[in-house]
Amino acid sequence: MQKNFLKNSFCLIFQESVKHTNTLSYTIWTQQRNKTLVTLLLQLIILQTVFIKLWLQEPMKMSSCHHSVLLQFYQWFIWERQNSSKQFENVLKITSNPDSVALAFKEYFSLLKNSEKLVTLNSVNRLCANEKFPISEDYKNNMVKYFFSDIENVDFITNAEKTRITINDWVKNNTNNKITDLLPSGSLTPQSVLVLINAVYFKGMWAEKFPEQATSSRKFYLSSDKTVSHDFMYISEDFNTKISDNYKVVELPYIGKAFSMFVILPNDINGLAALEKEINAQFLKDIVDRKGFQTMLLQLNMPKFRLESSFQLGDILKKLGLPDIFDPLKADLSGMTGGEKNIYASEMFHKAFVDVNEEGTEAAAATGMVVMAVSAQIGMDFEVNHPFTFLIVDNRTKMIHFIGKVTNPTT
């Protein structure tokens, strides 16, 4: 095994490994889970494949938390209606009915809350609803019941900016100050009716820590003919490893072994783009199932790194096949309002943070979906961008008091 195992571009996968955990035994997991939850987890792998391919198209270093994004997908699906619901089913590959999916998530969050904390993984939800807009009480109750969500009634009409700051502070507090300003200035307006927020925080120490004294500066290959110097961690240890014709994978477990990081390294220095094309649902499933892995002694050199990413996901979701929820004329979120169809999603914001060093990994992410009210009438665009005439009329008497024309508004 070559000493500089990680010398070029690589991919990362985080995996909750319940089969190999000391904190939540596989027997208990098997007894507690239901068939819908198992199906749900398999569906998540399929959807993650789509997201990963979109994410990896970004030329720069980046990170994201699919857990956070996908969770909001399912929160939408459960209360979507008509056309948009079919779009969710097609994109999410959902074969279960919404009630079963909701119960599966309730079980998932129960497992997270009840597992021991050798590794920290917190995933919390909040719904901020406009106190002056008729959001369904059933919808609010179901968010609490199935997603353990906090509910806060807010005043978007007179305090949109203050509410934005409050939401961002909540995200910051629930991500150990790692995710700040999730919702940018101007993202909330008096037309905002609710915001769905998820915040995720992860912190785990390596089962086998990298000795700090072994860290040294080494070359990282940006391409076959371009390098940069960077701090590399080093450890000599047995690791679960997979060797393929085009890539190799190493599993780095965290303490307790309930969680692992999988590092996927193309054999060719310039091979990351080709590797990305290989990634599909079966590719990911084989890795998280450890198919073809064996324990090997490695002389592992791995760069320390910190990644921070920020995305607006609206356009990505439309490309995935979910255009209707962002369309004021087509969105049907009546399950949230108890019948009214006059709301739509304006944007979905996502931020992620990952820090990897000799001790372990700290990661955080947050996702926020902003829902807006549709104006009383949605019609053709009316842009007054050329000369026009105007009248000022007393509507009681029909008297025209002023008449005029504008040919150049700047003079």
N, C-alpha and C positions, 0 to 999 in steps of 0.2 A: 504494500500500500504506500503510495507516494506521500511524503511527509507534508507537503503543502496541499492538503486535501481541499482547502477552500482558497483557491488563488485567483478565481475569476468571478464573473457574474453568477448570482444564485437566486433561488426563490425560497420562500419560507412558507410553511403551513403550521399553524397551531392546531393541536388536536386534544380534545378531552378524551382521555383513554380510560374509560370505565372498566374495560376488560383487564387492565393491568394496574388497577389502583389498590392501595392498601387502605384508603380512607372510605371507599364505598365499594364493597365487594361485588363481584360480578353476580353472585347468587342473589344478593339483595336487589341489585339492579334488575335482574331478570324477573324477580317476583313483583316488583313495583311497576314496571313498564307495561304499557298496553300496546296492542298491535298498531293502533293509529300513531302512537309516538314513534315506534320503529319505522313505520312508513314515512312519517314526517321527517325523520332524520335522513332517510335515504333521499327524499325529495330535496332536502336542503343541499345535499351533495350535488345533485343534478343542477340546481339553480346556482350554486357556488361556482360551478364550472363556467356558466355563462358570464357571471360577474368577473371571475378571475381573468377570462379572456379579454373582457372590456378594460379591466384595470391594467393589465399588462401591456396594453397598447400605448400607455403613457410612456414617453421616452425617458422621463426622469425617475429617480428613486421615489418610491411612494409606499404607502401602507393604507390599509382599510380594515374595517371590522365588519365582515359579512353577517356575523351574528346580529349586530345592531340594525343593519339595513334590512335583512330578511325578516327580522321580528316585526318591523313596521309593515312590511309587505303583508304578512299574515293578519296583522291587526286590521288592515284595510280590507282584505279579502273577506273576512268573517262578516263584515257589515256592508259589503258592496252589494249592488243590485244590477240586474239586467246585463247589458252589454259589457260593462267594465268587469263584472264578476266573471264572465266567460274569458275575458282577456287575462285575468288573474289566474284562472284555472289552467289556461294554456301555457302561460309563462312559468307558473309555479309547479306545473305537472301534478296538480292536486287530483287525487282520486277519492278522497274522503269528503264527507259533507262538512259544512262550516262548524256545526256543533261538535263533531268529533275532533276537528282541528283545535278548537278552543279548549276542549278537555285535555288534549295532548299537551298544549302549552301550559295549562295549569299544572299538570304533572311535572313537566320540565322545570318550571320555576320552583315547585315544591322540592324537587331534588337539589336544585342549586342552593336553596335556603337551608336545607337540612344536612348538607354534606359538611364534613369536617374541614377546618381551615388551615391545613398545612400550606396550601396555595390559596391566595385570595382571588376569587372571581365574583364580582358583584355586578348584577345586571338589574337596573331599576328603571321603572317607567313612570311617566307623569303625563297627565292630560290637563292642559290649561284651556278652559272653555269660557267663551264670552258669556258673562252673566246676563246679558240682555238678548241673547239669541237662544231659540228653543232647541237645545241639544237634548236628545232623548235620555230620560232617566234610566231606561233599560240599558242603553248603550254605556252610560257611565258605570252602572252597577256591574255590567259584564266585564268592563275593563279592570275593575277592582277584583272581581271574582276569578277571572282566568289569567290575567297578566299582572296581578298584584300592583296595579297602578295607583298612584296618588292622583287625586282629583282636586283641582284648584279653580275656583271661579274668579275670573279676572275681568277688568274693564279695558277692552281694546279701544273703545270709542274715544275716551278722553286720556287714556294712559298707555297707549301702544308702546311708546319708547321705554317707559318705566317697566312695563311688563316684559319687554325684550331683555332688559338688563337683569330683571329678576330671574327669568328662565336661564340666561347664561350663567348667573351666579349659582343656580341649582346644579347645572351641568358641571361647573367648575368644582363645586363642593363634593360631587359624587364621582369625580375622576381624579381625586387627589391633586387638584390644581393643574392637571395636564391638558385638559381641553378648555380653552377659553374662547369667548366670543363665537359660539356656535352659530347663532343667528346674527347676521350682519346688520348694520344700521339700515333702516328702511324696509327690512323684511316683514315687519308687522305694521299694519295700518288700521284705521278705524273699521275697515271692511273685514279684518281677520275675525274668524269665529272660533277657531280652536287650533291648538298646536299639540301634536303628539311628539313626545320626546323619549328617547331611550339613551341611557348612559351606561357604559360598560367600563369596569376597571379590573385589571388583572395584574397580579404580582406574584412571581414564583421564583424561588431560588433553585439553582441547578442541583440535581441529585449528586452530581460530581462537579464541584466548583473548579473553575479555571484558576490556577495559582497566579496571583497578581505579579509575582516576581518573574513569571515566565512570559509576561506580555512584552512584546518588542515591535519595533517598526519593521514592516515588510512591504513588498510591492503588491499592489492590487491592480490587476489588469483590466483597464477600461475597454481595451480591445487588444488584439495581438501585437499592436505596435505602439500602444500608449499605456503608461502606468502612472500610478500615484503612490506615494508612501502613506502608510496608515498603521495604526496600532492593531496588532493581531494578538489574540489570546491563544494560548497553547496548552494542551493537555494530552497525556498519553494514557489511554484508558480503553476498556472494552465498550463498544457501542453497537447497537442494533443497526445494521447497514445493509443496503441493497446496491448491487452493482449491475448496471444495465449496459447495453451497447452504446447508448447515447448519453447516459447520465448516471449519476450515483446519488444515493440518499443516505443521510445519517439522521438517526433519531436521538435527540437530546432530551432526556426526561428531566422533569422538575422533581423536587423533593416530594416524596409520597407516591410519585409515579402516576398520579391521576391525570397529569397533563404532560404533554411533550411538544417540543418544537421539532419539525422535520425540515431539514435543509436539503434542497434539491439542486444539485450542481451539474450543469452540462459538462460533458467531457471536453468539448471544444471551447476554447476561450471565447470565440465569437458565436457560441451555439445557443444563447438564450432565446433568440427569436425562433429558432427551429424547435426548441424544447416547448415553447409556449404553444406551438401548433399541435403538439402531442397531447396536451392536457385536455382530458374529457372526463366525464363522470366515472368511467371505469378506471382511468388513470388515478384519480384521487381516491377512489374506493380501495384500490389495490394498496395504496400507500397507507391509508389509515387502518386497513386490515392487516398491514405488515406482510403482504404477500411477496414472497421472494427475499425476505430479510434473513440475515444471519448475524450472529454475534462475531465481531471482529475486533482485534486490537488496532486502534488507530493512533497515529501521531497527528492529532487534529489541530490545525491552525485555522482560526476563524476571526474575522475582523469584528471589533467592537463597532456598534453603529447606533445611530439615533435617527428615526424617521418621523416626520410630521407631514400630514397631508390634509388637504381641505378640498371638498368637492361640492358642487351643486348638481344633484342627480336627476333633475327633471328631464334633461335631454337624453341621458343614458336610459332612463326608464321608458321613454317613448320609443327608443331604438329597440328595447327589449320586447316591445309589443304591448305597452301600457299607455297609449295616448289619451284614452278617454277621461281618466280621472283628472287630467290637467286641462281639459276642455270645458269651459263654462256651459257650453250648449249640450254636451254629451255626458258629463259626469252625473252619476246617480248615487249619491251617498245618503239616500233617504233612510237607511238603517241607522244612521247616526242622529238623524233629526226627528225620527218618528213619523216620517212621511214626506216632509218637505224635500224638494230636489234642487234647492237653490244654492248649493255650495259645491266647491271644487277645490282641488289641490293646486296651490300656486307654485310651490317649490319644495324640494326636499334637500336639506343641508346635512353634510356628513363631514366629520373631522376625526382623525385618528393619530395616535402617537405610539411609537414603539421605541424602547431603549434597551439594548442588549449589552451586557458587560460581564465581567468575570464572575460576579455574584449570581446573576440570573437575568430575569426579564421583567420590565415594568411596561405595561401597555394600557392604553385607554382609548375610548372612542365614544362618540355621541352622534345621534341622528335625530333630526327634527323635521317633521312634516307640517307645513303651514297650510291651513284650510281657510279659504276666503268665501265671502258671500257673493253670490251673483247679483248684479244690479237688477232692479225691477224689470228692466227690458234690455235684452241684448239684441242689437240690430246692426245695420250696416255702419261702417266707419263714416264719421262726419267730421272731416278735417277742414277747418276754415283757413285755407292756405293760399287764397287768391282773392282779388277784389270782390267786395260784397256790399250789399245794401242792408240797412237795419231800420227797424221801427221801434219806438217806445210807446206802448199802448196802455190805456186805462181799461182793464178787462171788465170793469163794472159798467162803463158807459160806451165802450168800444171806440172811445176818442183816441185818435193818433196824436200824441203830443210832440213827438220828435220823429223825424225821418232823416236819414243820412246815408252816405256811402263811404266806404274805405277802399282806397286804391293802393295806399302804401302806409302800413301801420307804423313805420319808423319815422315819418315826417309829420 
